Amino acid sequence: MTGANDDLKAAMRDALDRKHANDRGVPKGSPPKEKAHGPEVVGGGPKMHRRKAGGGGS
């Protein structure tokens, strides 16, 4: 059973090494893309006041 466990650990370690080598979460060389850009961001929408929900008080 120890041999099978060692094989499994080695396979998991190899997979983890491949995952760390891929490193997709870190942008390489170029600045990260903004989620929103262009005319749809400038100015934004109209400001709207909303009352806090709950408790009438009387």
mmCIF file as gemmi writes it, N, C-alpha and C atoms, coordinates in Angstrom:
data_model
loop_
_atom_site.group_PDB
_atom_site.id
_atom_site.type_symbol
_atom_site.label_atom_id
_atom_site.label_alt_id
_atom_site.label_comp_id
_atom_site.label_asym_id
_atom_site.label_entity_id
_atom_site.label_seq_id
_atom_site.pdbx_PDB_ins_code
_atom_site.Cartn_x
_atom_site.Cartn_y
_atom_site.Cartn_z
_atom_site.occupancy
_atom_site.B_iso_or_equiv
_atom_site.pdbx_formal_charge
_atom_site.auth_seq_id
_atom_site.auth_asym_id
_atom_site.pdbx_PDB_model_num
ATOM 1 N N . MET Axp A 1 ? 0.828 -1.198 0 1 0 ? 1 A 1
ATOM 2 C CA . MET Axp A 1 ? 0 0 0 1 0 ? 1 A 1
ATOM 3 C C . MET Axp A 1 ? 0.87 1.257 0 1 0 ? 1 A 1
ATOM 4 N N . THR Axp A 2 ? 2.057 1.171 0.571 1 0 ? 2 A 1
ATOM 5 C CA . THR Axp A 2 ? 2.938 2.332 0.636 1 0 ? 2 A 1
ATOM 6 C C . THR Axp A 2 ? 3.396 2.741 -0.764 1 0 ? 2 A 1
ATOM 7 N N . GLY Axp A 3 ? 3.656 1.772 -1.647 1 0 ? 3 A 1
ATOM 8 C CA . GLY Axp A 3 ? 4.089 2.068 -3.007 1 0 ? 3 A 1
ATOM 9 C C . GLY Axp A 3 ? 3.024 2.825 -3.78 1 0 ? 3 A 1
ATOM 10 N N . ALA Axp A 4 ? 1.769 2.423 -3.63 1 0 ? 4 A 1
ATOM 11 C CA . ALA Axp A 4 ? 0.663 3.104 -4.315 1 0 ? 4 A 1
ATOM 12 C C . ALA Axp A 4 ? 0.509 4.526 -3.778 1 0 ? 4 A 1
ATOM 13 N N . ASN Axp A 5 ? 0.694 4.68 -2.47 1 0 ? 5 A 1
ATOM 14 C CA . ASN Axp A 5 ? 0.585 6.006 -1.853 1 0 ? 5 A 1
ATOM 15 C C . ASN Axp A 5 ? 1.688 6.927 -2.348 1 0 ? 5 A 1
ATOM 16 N N . ASP Axp A 6 ? 2.897 6.372 -2.481 1 0 ? 6 A 1
ATOM 17 C CA . ASP Axp A 6 ? 4.022 7.173 -2.979 1 0 ? 6 A 1
ATOM 18 C C . ASP Axp A 6 ? 3.798 7.588 -4.433 1 0 ? 6 A 1
ATOM 19 N N . ASP Axp A 7 ? 3.238 6.653 -5.239 1 0 ? 7 A 1
ATOM 20 C CA . ASP Axp A 7 ? 2.937 6.984 -6.637 1 0 ? 7 A 1
ATOM 21 C C . ASP Axp A 7 ? 1.912 8.099 -6.716 1 0 ? 7 A 1
ATOM 22 N N . LEU Axp A 8 ? 0.899 8.043 -5.867 1 0 ? 8 A 1
ATOM 23 C CA . LEU Axp A 8 ? -0.136 9.065 -5.854 1 0 ? 8 A 1
ATOM 24 C C . LEU Axp A 8 ? 0.442 10.414 -5.432 1 0 ? 8 A 1
ATOM 25 N N . LYS Axp A 9 ? 1.292 10.395 -4.41 1 0 ? 9 A 1
ATOM 26 C CA . LYS Axp A 9 ? 1.921 11.642 -3.957 1 0 ? 9 A 1
ATOM 27 C C . LYS Axp A 9 ? 2.799 12.233 -5.05 1 0 ? 9 A 1
ATOM 28 N N . ALA Axp A 10 ? 3.542 11.392 -5.757 1 0 ? 10 A 1
ATOM 29 C CA . ALA Axp A 10 ? 4.403 11.877 -6.832 1 0 ? 10 A 1
ATOM 30 C C . ALA Axp A 10 ? 3.564 12.484 -7.96 1 0 ? 10 A 1
ATOM 31 N N . ALA Axp A 11 ? 2.461 11.837 -8.297 1 0 ? 11 A 1
ATOM 32 C CA . ALA Axp A 11 ? 1.591 12.35 -9.359 1 0 ? 11 A 1
ATOM 33 C C . ALA Axp A 11 ? 0.997 13.69 -8.952 1 0 ? 11 A 1
ATOM 34 N N . MET Axp A 12 ? 0.566 13.804 -7.705 1 0 ? 12 A 1
ATOM 35 C CA . MET Axp A 12 ? -0.011 15.06 -7.226 1 0 ? 12 A 1
ATOM 36 C C . MET Axp A 12 ? 1.045 16.161 -7.202 1 0 ? 12 A 1
ATOM 37 N N . ARG Axp A 13 ? 2.27 15.827 -6.807 1 0 ? 13 A 1
ATOM 38 C CA . ARG Axp A 13 ? 3.348 16.81 -6.771 1 0 ? 13 A 1
ATOM 39 C C . ARG Axp A 13 ? 3.669 17.293 -8.186 1 0 ? 13 A 1
ATOM 40 N N . ASP Axp A 14 ? 3.686 16.365 -9.16 1 0 ? 14 A 1
ATOM 41 C CA . ASP Axp A 14 ? 3.925 16.746 -10.554 1 0 ? 14 A 1
ATOM 42 C C . ASP Axp A 14 ? 2.826 17.675 -11.058 1 0 ? 14 A 1
ATOM 43 N N . ALA Axp A 15 ? 1.583 17.359 -10.739 1 0 ? 15 A 1
ATOM 44 C CA . ALA Axp A 15 ? 0.462 18.198 -11.172 1 0 ? 15 A 1
ATOM 45 C C . ALA Axp A 15 ? 0.561 19.589 -10.549 1 0 ? 15 A 1
ATOM 46 N N . LEU Axp A 16 ? 0.936 19.653 -9.293 1 0 ? 16 A 1
ATOM 47 C CA . LEU Axp A 16 ? 1.072 20.943 -8.613 1 0 ? 16 A 1
ATOM 48 C C . LEU Axp A 16 ? 2.218 21.755 -9.212 1 0 ? 16 A 1
ATOM 49 N N . ASP Axp A 17 ? 3.312 21.089 -9.556 1 0 ? 17 A 1
ATOM 50 C CA . ASP Axp A 17 ? 4.431 21.786 -10.2 1 0 ? 17 A 1
ATOM 51 C C . ASP Axp A 17 ? 4.013 22.342 -11.557 1 0 ? 17 A 1
ATOM 52 N N . ARG Axp A 18 ? 3.233 21.564 -12.329 1 0 ? 18 A 1
ATOM 53 C CA . ARG Axp A 18 ? 2.745 22.055 -13.622 1 0 ? 18 A 1
ATOM 54 C C . ARG Axp A 18 ? 1.817 23.246 -13.423 1 0 ? 18 A 1
ATOM 55 N N . LYS Axp A 19 ? 0.991 23.191 -12.395 1 0 ? 19 A 1
ATOM 56 C CA . LYS Axp A 19 ? 0.062 24.294 -12.117 1 0 ? 19 A 1
ATOM 57 C C . LYS Axp A 19 ? 0.83 25.562 -11.779 1 0 ? 19 A 1
ATOM 58 N N . HIS Axp A 20 ? 1.849 25.446 -10.946 1 0 ? 20 A 1
ATOM 59 C CA . HIS Axp A 20 ? 2.636 26.618 -10.554 1 0 ? 20 A 1
ATOM 60 C C . HIS Axp A 20 ? 3.455 27.149 -11.731 1 0 ? 20 A 1
ATOM 61 N N . ALA Axp A 21 ? 3.897 26.271 -12.621 1 0 ? 21 A 1
ATOM 62 C CA . ALA Axp A 21 ? 4.681 26.698 -13.776 1 0 ? 21 A 1
ATOM 63 C C . ALA Axp A 21 ? 3.809 27.468 -14.773 1 0 ? 21 A 1
ATOM 64 N N . ASN Axp A 22 ? 2.543 27.106 -14.863 1 0 ? 22 A 1
ATOM 65 C CA . ASN Axp A 22 ? 1.632 27.759 -15.804 1 0 ? 22 A 1
ATOM 66 C C . ASN Axp A 22 ? 1.359 29.191 -15.366 1 0 ? 22 A 1
ATOM 67 N N . ASP Axp A 23 ? 0.989 29.402 -14.116 1 0 ? 23 A 1
ATOM 68 C CA . ASP Axp A 23 ? 0.889 30.719 -13.49 1 0 ? 23 A 1
ATOM 69 C C . ASP Axp A 23 ? 0.048 31.703 -14.296 1 0 ? 23 A 1
ATOM 70 N N . ARG Axp A 24 ? -1.165 31.339 -14.655 1 0 ? 24 A 1
ATOM 71 C CA . ARG Axp A 24 ? -2.01 32.178 -15.494 1 0 ? 24 A 1
ATOM 72 C C . ARG Axp A 24 ? -2.495 33.439 -14.793 1 0 ? 24 A 1
ATOM 73 N N . GLY Axp A 25 ? -2.562 33.453 -13.488 1 0 ? 25 A 1
ATOM 74 C CA . GLY Axp A 25 ? -3.105 34.588 -12.77 1 0 ? 25 A 1
ATOM 75 C C . GLY Axp A 25 ? -2.235 35.828 -12.799 1 0 ? 25 A 1
ATOM 76 N N . VAL Axp A 26 ? -0.975 35.692 -13.171 1 0 ? 26 A 1
ATOM 77 C CA . VAL Axp A 26 ? -0.058 36.829 -13.166 1 0 ? 26 A 1
ATOM 78 C C . VAL Axp A 26 ? 0.16 37.293 -14.597 1 0 ? 26 A 1
ATOM 79 N N . PRO Axp A 27 ? -0.176 38.539 -14.914 1 0 ? 27 A 1
ATOM 80 C CA . PRO Axp A 27 ? 0.05 39.021 -16.283 1 0 ? 27 A 1
ATOM 81 C C . PRO Axp A 27 ? 1.54 39.133 -16.591 1 0 ? 27 A 1
ATOM 82 N N . LYS Axp A 28 ? 1.925 38.743 -17.766 1 0 ? 28 A 1
ATOM 83 C CA . LYS Axp A 28 ? 3.34 38.766 -18.138 1 0 ? 28 A 1
ATOM 84 C C . LYS Axp A 28 ? 3.571 39.85 -19.183 1 0 ? 28 A 1
ATOM 85 N N . GLY Axp A 29 ? 4.352 40.863 -18.819 1 0 ? 29 A 1
ATOM 86 C CA . GLY Axp A 29 ? 4.8 41.838 -19.785 1 0 ? 29 A 1
ATOM 87 C C . GLY Axp A 29 ? 3.836 42.973 -20.1 1 0 ? 29 A 1
ATOM 88 N N . SER Axp A 30 ? 2.559 42.721 -20.111 1 0 ? 30 A 1
ATOM 89 C CA . SER Axp A 30 ? 1.613 43.772 -20.47 1 0 ? 30 A 1
ATOM 90 C C . SER Axp A 30 ? 0.826 44.195 -19.234 1 0 ? 30 A 1
ATOM 91 N N . PRO Axp A 31 ? 0.336 45.436 -19.208 1 0 ? 31 A 1
ATOM 92 C CA . PRO Axp A 31 ? -0.461 45.867 -18.061 1 0 ? 31 A 1
ATOM 93 C C . PRO Axp A 31 ? -1.781 45.095 -18.005 1 0 ? 31 A 1
ATOM 94 N N . PRO Axp A 32 ? -2.313 44.877 -16.824 1 0 ? 32 A 1
ATOM 95 C CA . PRO Axp A 32 ? -3.559 44.111 -16.716 1 0 ? 32 A 1
ATOM 96 C C . PRO Axp A 32 ? -4.71 44.856 -17.382 1 0 ? 32 A 1
ATOM 97 N N . LYS Axp A 33 ? -5.633 44.093 -17.977 1 0 ? 33 A 1
ATOM 98 C CA . LYS Axp A 33 ? -6.779 44.702 -18.64 1 0 ? 33 A 1
ATOM 99 C C . LYS Axp A 33 ? -7.773 45.205 -17.601 1 0 ? 33 A 1
ATOM 100 N N . GLU Axp A 34 ? -8.364 46.349 -17.892 1 0 ? 34 A 1
ATOM 101 C CA . GLU Axp A 34 ? -9.415 46.876 -17.03 1 0 ? 34 A 1
ATOM 102 C C . GLU Axp A 34 ? -10.703 46.14 -17.356 1 0 ? 34 A 1
ATOM 103 N N . LYS Axp A 35 ? -11.577 45.988 -16.362 1 0 ? 35 A 1
ATOM 104 C CA . LYS Axp A 35 ? -12.848 45.321 -16.629 1 0 ? 35 A 1
ATOM 105 C C . LYS Axp A 35 ? -13.749 46.203 -17.48 1 0 ? 35 A 1
ATOM 106 N N . ALA Axp A 36 ? -13.737 47.495 -17.219 1 0 ? 36 A 1
ATOM 107 C CA . ALA Axp A 36 ? -14.539 48.421 -18.012 1 0 ? 36 A 1
ATOM 108 C C . ALA Axp A 36 ? -13.651 49.574 -18.435 1 0 ? 36 A 1
ATOM 109 N N . HIS Axp A 37 ? -13.813 50.029 -19.668 1 0 ? 37 A 1
ATOM 110 C CA . HIS Axp A 37 ? -13.002 51.122 -20.164 1 0 ? 37 A 1
ATOM 111 C C . HIS Axp A 37 ? -13.763 51.834 -21.268 1 0 ? 37 A 1
ATOM 112 N N . GLY Axp A 38 ? -13.361 53.058 -21.552 1 0 ? 38 A 1
ATOM 113 C CA . GLY Axp A 38 ? -13.968 53.795 -22.645 1 0 ? 38 A 1
ATOM 114 C C . GLY Axp A 38 ? -15.109 54.692 -22.187 1 0 ? 38 A 1
ATOM 115 N N . PRO Axp A 39 ? -15.98 55.068 -23.113 1 0 ? 39 A 1
ATOM 116 C CA . PRO Axp A 39 ? -17.025 56.059 -22.81 1 0 ? 39 A 1
ATOM 117 C C . PRO Axp A 39 ? -18.055 55.577 -21.789 1 0 ? 39 A 1
ATOM 118 N N . GLU Axp A 40 ? -18.213 54.266 -21.629 1 0 ? 40 A 1
ATOM 119 C CA . GLU Axp A 40 ? -19.22 53.785 -20.677 1 0 ? 40 A 1
ATOM 120 C C . GLU Axp A 40 ? -18.809 54.015 -19.228 1 0 ? 40 A 1
ATOM 121 N N . VAL Axp A 41 ? -17.542 54.321 -18.976 1 0 ? 41 A 1
ATOM 122 C CA . VAL Axp A 41 ? -17.062 54.535 -17.617 1 0 ? 41 A 1
ATOM 123 C C . VAL Axp A 41 ? -17.056 56.015 -17.253 1 0 ? 41 A 1
ATOM 124 N N . VAL Axp A 42 ? -16.724 56.869 -18.188 1 0 ? 42 A 1
ATOM 125 C CA . VAL Axp A 42 ? -16.568 58.296 -17.927 1 0 ? 42 A 1
ATOM 126 C C . VAL Axp A 42 ? -17.897 58.893 -17.496 1 0 ? 42 A 1
ATOM 127 N N . GLY Axp A 43 ? -17.931 59.555 -16.351 1 0 ? 43 A 1
ATOM 128 C CA . GLY Axp A 43 ? -19.14 60.222 -15.877 1 0 ? 43 A 1
ATOM 129 C C . GLY Axp A 43 ? -20.025 59.322 -15.033 1 0 ? 43 A 1
ATOM 130 N N . GLY Axp A 44 ? -20.234 58.103 -15.424 1 0 ? 44 A 1
ATOM 131 C CA . GLY Axp A 44 ? -21.084 57.2 -14.676 1 0 ? 44 A 1
ATOM 132 C C . GLY Axp A 44 ? -22.554 57.552 -14.809 1 0 ? 44 A 1
ATOM 133 N N . GLY Axp A 45 ? -23.381 56.943 -13.987 1 0 ? 45 A 1
ATOM 134 C CA . GLY Axp A 45 ? -24.816 57.19 -14.031 1 0 ? 45 A 1
ATOM 135 C C . GLY Axp A 45 ? -25.201 58.317 -13.099 1 0 ? 45 A 1
ATOM 136 N N . PRO Axp A 46 ? -26.471 58.722 -13.146 1 0 ? 46 A 1
ATOM 137 C CA . PRO Axp A 46 ? -26.927 59.787 -12.253 1 0 ? 46 A 1
ATOM 138 C C . PRO Axp A 46 ? -26.916 59.325 -10.797 1 0 ? 46 A 1
ATOM 139 N N . LYS Axp A 47 ? -26.59 60.244 -9.887 1 0 ? 47 A 1
ATOM 140 C CA . LYS Axp A 47 ? -26.582 59.912 -8.467 1 0 ? 47 A 1
ATOM 141 C C . LYS Axp A 47 ? -28.023 59.786 -7.99 1 0 ? 47 A 1
ATOM 142 N N . MET Axp A 48 ? -28.277 58.783 -7.197 1 0 ? 48 A 1
ATOM 143 C CA . MET Axp A 48 ? -29.632 58.564 -6.725 1 0 ? 48 A 1
ATOM 144 C C . MET Axp A 48 ? -29.603 58.352 -5.211 1 0 ? 48 A 1
ATOM 145 N N . HIS Axp A 49 ? -30.431 59.096 -4.48 1 0 ? 49 A 1
ATOM 146 C CA . HIS Axp A 49 ? -30.501 58.932 -3.033 1 0 ? 49 A 1
ATOM 147 C C . HIS Axp A 49 ? -31.544 57.88 -2.715 1 0 ? 49 A 1
ATOM 148 N N . ARG Axp A 50 ? -31.197 56.947 -1.861 1 0 ? 50 A 1
ATOM 149 C CA . ARG Axp A 50 ? -32.164 55.937 -1.429 1 0 ? 50 A 1
ATOM 150 C C . ARG Axp A 50 ? -32.231 55.956 0.083 1 0 ? 50 A 1
ATOM 151 N N . ARG Axp A 51 ? -33.421 55.842 0.584 1 0 ? 51 A 1
ATOM 152 C CA . ARG Axp A 51 ? -33.591 55.778 2.036 1 0 ? 51 A 1
ATOM 153 C C . ARG Axp A 51 ? -33.149 54.422 2.544 1 0 ? 51 A 1
ATOM 154 N N . LYS Axp A 52 ? -32.68 54.407 3.788 1 0 ? 52 A 1
ATOM 155 C CA . LYS Axp A 52 ? -32.298 53.16 4.426 1 0 ? 52 A 1
ATOM 156 C C . LYS Axp A 52 ? -33.557 52.333 4.687 1 0 ? 52 A 1
ATOM 157 N N . ALA Axp A 53 ? -33.486 51.073 4.381 1 0 ? 53 A 1
ATOM 158 C CA . ALA Axp A 53 ? -34.656 50.217 4.543 1 0 ? 53 A 1
ATOM 159 C C . ALA Axp A 53 ? -34.92 49.914 6.016 1 0 ? 53 A 1
ATOM 160 N N . GLY Axp A 54 ? -36.176 49.707 6.343 1 0 ? 54 A 1
ATOM 161 C CA . GLY Axp A 54 ? -36.547 49.205 7.66 1 0 ? 54 A 1
ATOM 162 C C . GLY Axp A 54 ? -37.05 50.261 8.602 1 0 ? 54 A 1
ATOM 163 N N . GLY Axp A 55 ? -37.359 49.861 9.795 1 0 ? 55 A 1
ATOM 164 C CA . GLY Axp A 55 ? -37.814 50.596 10.975 1 0 ? 55 A 1
ATOM 165 C C . GLY Axp A 55 ? -38.533 51.915 10.813 1 0 ? 55 A 1
ATOM 166 N N . GLY Axp A 56 ? -39.844 51.931 10.921 1 0 ? 56 A 1
ATOM 167 C CA . GLY Axp A 56 ? -40.62 53.168 10.825 1 0 ? 56 A 1
ATOM 168 C C . GLY Axp A 56 ? -40.447 54.055 12.05 1 0 ? 56 A 1
ATOM 169 N N . GLY Axp A 57 ? -40.47 53.506 13.231 1 0 ? 57 A 1
ATOM 170 C CA . GLY Axp A 57 ? -40.216 54.275 14.442 1 0 ? 57 A 1
ATOM 171 C C . GLY Axp A 57 ? -41.437 54.743 15.181 1 0 ? 57 A 1
ATOM 172 N N . SER Axp A 58 ? -42.632 54.637 14.592 1 0 ? 58 A 1
ATOM 173 C CA . SER Axp A 58 ? -43.8 55.145 15.326 1 0 ? 58 A 1
ATOM 174 C C . SER Axp A 58 ? -44.572 54.078 16.041 1 0 ? 58 A 1
